[in-house]
Amino acid sequence: MPTEKLYYVNQYLTEAQAEVLSCTPAKDGYEVVLNQTIFYPTGGGQPCDLGTIHTANVLDVFERGGEIIHLCDVPLPVNETVKIKIDWDRRFMLMQQHSGEHLVSGIVHSRFGYENVGFHMGSEVITIDFSGEISAQELREIEATVNEAIYRNLKTEFLYPDAETLPTIPYRSKKALSGWVRIVKFGEIDLCACCGLHVAYTGEIGLVKLISTTKFHDGSRIELLCGKRALQYLNTIAEQNHEISGILSAKPFATAAAVRRISEELAAVQYRAVSLENRLFALKAEALENAGDVILFEDAMQPDAVRRLADAVMQKCGGLCAIFSGEDGNYKYALGCLNGDIRETVKALNSELRGRGGGKPNFAQGSVAASRNEIEAFFQGRI
């Protein structure tokens, strides 16, 4: 006997009674079949419901061979009537996400003719893949249209056309369908074949926020959030902007300009610092002209600065140049020899001093987890 799907009778039903038809041990728990259920199984792009059945926690719900399987953490008494209860906050959040996705897909289809070729309701965001490219400006226009449909509080209709009527309905679908087909209608915005659960009125979605559009294959991938998730996202953004506003002493709507100004100032300072470093490195290199093999230990510097110093000294010293920057146990290095091959030296260095790195035959960079004494001992007899 197939399980009666109460979630199609009333998607707002959060508790019910059901008879346990079977309870079978499985790898990750117990597979329970009921005579009726309010638990929606994973399908149609929508994750399953979670909740409780009697004393058991429902870990997963899926459909197999026409039966709805409830994976529970403890066994349940067969042939007994038990109380079933879903996690309503999760259910409603998922309905908001799924219904918002339909509005977006319907508007994109009617405006551009693009097909929804991929849909994933993730734990953080929804992604929709469309068959054509959508620009950032078009994304803003779509968002405005979607939220206008929400404000209008359109009624959601669920249609079950017979075999003769189905071909006459211009519904969205990735493929031609036959047999039992459930069509979800959001006013004139969208008409789509879908087995998922949805809100009764678009106003319950609350809000749709389109986060991004990126090129994906031959089309676009849109990221979006709906309802409570969208509100949480915007609140987080607002809180971060408020904090940045205080740090920069800038008005909330002027933080981007303030960050841009600071970024430009920082770039100028960094350019000046590199210029001064290069002058200092040139002076050190001049002092070591024709010195032969050279080992220098420096305070911590960025890898690029270590490279520039090694290159400057290498051009003047006439031998192997080895620069170590940092402190005992954590040195960045750069080794170079203008007309030599240092690959064997670098290989031995990494092996004996717990290092990693490499480069060209005459120049290499990396790091070692060794002390200064260990490094100096390594080079004894080598230079």
N, C-alpha and C positions, 0 to 999 in steps of 0.2 A: 504494500500500500504506500503510494507516494506521500511524502510529508506535505501537509497543507501550508502554503506560504502566506502567513498572516501579514507579513510586511508589505505585500501587495494589496491586501485588503485595507490596511491602515498603517501607513509608515510612521505614525506618531505613537503607536502602541509600544509601551516600554516594559510591561509586565503581562504575563499570561500563565495559564496552566497547560501542561502537556503530559502526555503519557510516554514513558520510556519504552520504545519498541525493542531496542537492542543496545547492548553495551559490550564492546569487544576490545580486549587489550591490544594496544598498538605500540610502536616503537617509542613514541614521545608522550604517551598517555593512554586515554581510553576513547575509542570512537563510539559516539552515542548517536542513535537515530531516534527522532521523536515523531509522534503522529501529526504534530503541528509545531511551527516555530515562528518566532519573531526575529530570529538571527539571520541577517542577510549574509549569504556566502560570498567569498571573493569572486568577482566577475564583472564584466562590463567596464573594466577600468577602475572599479570601486573596491577598496579593501573591505574585508568582512567586519561584522560586528563582534564585539567582545562583551563579556558580562558573566553571569552565573546561571547555572542550572542546579537547583536544590543546593547541595553543599559543595558543588564543583565549580571551579573557575573554568571558563571557556577560553581556550588558548588559540583556537583557530576554527574557522567554519569554511567548508568547501563542498562543492557538489561532485559526486562521483557515481556514475552509472544511474543517474536519475534520482539518487538519494542525497539528502543534505546531511553531511557528516559534521557533528560537533565534537571537536577534539577537546577532551576534558582532562583535568589533572588528577582526578580520583574517580573510581567507578561509581555508577549510579544503579539503583534498584530497578530491574526490568519489570515491566507491566504495572509499575506504580505511577501515579500522577504526581508531578512535581511542579514547583514554581520556577518559571524562567524569567530572567530579567536582563535587559541589555544596558550597556553603558551609554546612556542617552546623550551625554555631552559629546562623546565620540561620534555617535550616529548623526547628530544634528550638524556637527562640524563637517562631516563627510558629505552630507546632503547639500550643505552650503557650497562646498568646493565643486561638487559634481554639477549642480545646477548652474553655478557661475560659469563653468567650462562650457556648458551648452549655449549660454547666451553669447559668449565670446565666439565660439565656433559658428553659430548661426549668423552672427553679424558679419564675420569675415567671409563666410560663404556667399551671403547675399550681396555684399559690397564688391568683392574681388573675384568670386567664383572659385576660390581656393578650397581644396578638400582638407579635412582633418585626417592626416595620414598616420598620426601617432599621438597617444595620450597616456600620461603617467601621473597618477595622484601619489606623489611622494610624501614622506614624513615631514618635509619642510615646505616644498612648493609644488605646484602643478606645472607640468610642461605639456604644451601642445605643439605638435609638428604640423606645419601647413605646407601645401604643395607649391606655394609661391612666396616671393619675398615681401616682407612687411617692413617699412621704414620706421624710424623712431617717431617721426611726425604722425604717420598713420597709426602707430600704436596709441598715441595720446588721443587721437580722434576716436578710435575704437573704444578706448576706456570710457570716454565721455558718453558714447552711445550706449554702452553696456549699463552704466550706472543710471542713465536716464530710464532705461527699461526697468531697472530695480525700483526707481522712484514711482513708476506707474503702477507697481504692485499687480503685475499681470497674473492671472490665474493659470496654474499648471494643469493641463489636461492629459489624461492617459487613455490612449485609443487602442483597441484590439480589433483591427479590421479582419474581415473574412477573406478567403482566398480570392474572391472576385473583386473585392474593393481594394485590396492591397496594391495592385499594380497602378491604380488610378491616383494614389497619394504621392505627392512629390517630396518624400522624406529623404533626409540625409542618411547614407549608409555606405560603408566601405565596400560592400558587395551586395548583389541581389539576394533577397531573402524570400523564404517561403515557409509555409506552416504557421505555427504560433508566433506572432510578431507583436511586440509591445512598442507603441510609438508614443513619444513624449512630445507635447506641444506647449511652447511658451508664447502665447499670443501669436503675433505675426513674426516674431523674432526667430524662432527655430522650430523645426519639425524633424525629429530624429528618432530612428529605431534605437531603443536603449532598454536594457533590463535593470539598470541601476535605480537607486532611490533618490527622490527629489523633494524639495520643499513644495508646499501647496500653492504659495504665492511668491513671486519674485522679490517682494519686499523683505521676505525672511532671509534672503541672501545678505542683506545689509549693505555690502560694499564689495566691489571688485577692484583690485589694484593690479595693473599690468606692470611687472617689474622690469622686463627686458625683452628685446627681440634680437636674435642673432641668426646669421646665415647658417643653415643646416642642410647639408646635401644640396638639392636643387631648390630648396625653399627656405622657410624660416622656422625657428623654434622660439616660442613665447613662454616666458615664465610668469605665473600669476598666483595671486592669493585671493581668497574670498572670505567674507564674513569675519568671524572671530580671529582667524589667522591674519587677515589683512589689517585688522585693527591693531593686533599685537605688533605686527611688523612696523606700522606707521608710528605707534607709540615708542618703540625702540629707537627708530630713526630720530624722532623728535627729542627723546631724552639725550641721545648722543649729540645732536646738534645744539641742544641747550648747554651741555657741558663744554663743547667746543666754543660756543659763543662766549661763555664766561672766561675761558682760558685766553681767548684772543681779544677780549674786550670789544667784541663786535656784535652788532645787532643780529638776531636770529636769521634774518634774510640776507645778511651780508657776510656770512661765514665763508662762503666759497671765494668771494673776492679777497677776504683777509688771508685765507690759506694760500691763494694764488700769489699774493704779494709776498708773504713769508717764504714761499717756495722760490720765488725769483731772487729774494735777498739771500737765501741760503745757497742757491746756485752760484751767486756772485762771490760769496764768502769762500765756498769750496774751490772755485776757480782761483781765487787769490791765494788760498792755502796751498794748492797744488803748485802754483807758480813759485811760491816761497820755498816749498819743499824741493822743487827742481833746482833752484839756485843753491840751496844747502847741499843737495846731492852732488852737484857739479863741483862745489868747493871740496867736498870729501874726496871725490874722484881725482881732482887735481893734486891733492896732498898725497895720493897713493900711486901717482904716475910711476910706471916701471918698478913697482914694488914686488911684482911677481904674484905668487899665490897669496890670497887675502881672506881672512875670516873676520867678519864683523858681527857683534851682538848689539841689537838696538832695542829700544822700548817698543811696545806693541804698536804696530802700524797696520793699515789696510793692505791686503794682498797686492793691490796695484802699486802702492807706495814701495813695498818690498821689491817688486819687480823693477820699478824705475831706478831705485838706488842700485840694485845689482847690475842693471844694464849700464848705468853711468860709470860705476867702478870697473866693470868688465872691459869697457872701452879703453881704459887708461892703464890698468895694473899690469897687463902683459902676461897674466897667468889665470889660474882658477880664482873666481870670486864667489864666496859663500856668505850670504847674508841670513842671519837668524834674528827674527823679531818676535818678542813676547817675553815669557818668563819660564823658569824651570818647569818642565812637564808639559808645556804648551807653546811650542815655537812654530811660527810660519817660516818657511825658508824659500830662498831663490838662489840657485846655483847657475853659474855661467862661465864659459871659457870661449873667448872670441874665435879662436881657430882650433878648438879641440873637440873631443868627443867625450862627454861626461856620463854617458848612459850607464856604464858599469858602476861608476861612483854613486850615482843616484839609486841604482838598484840595491847596492850594498847598504847605503844610508837608510833607505826605507826598511830593509830587512833587520838591521842591527839596532836601529833607534826607534822602532815601532812607528814608522812613518808611512805616509802615502802621498803620492804625487808623481809627476812626470812632465814631459814636454818634448822639446826638440833635441836633436843630438848634442847641441852645444848650449842648451838653456832649459832649465826645469824649475818648477815651483811645486810646493806641497807643504806638509806639516809633519812634525815629529813630536812624540810624547816622551821627551828625554830631557835630562838636565844639561846645563852648560858644560859641566865636567865630562859627561858622557860624549857630548858632541866634540869637544876638544880632543878627547882620547881617540875618537874615531878617526880624526884627520891626522893624528900623529903617524908619521911614516908614509902618509899619502901625499903630503904637500911639503 
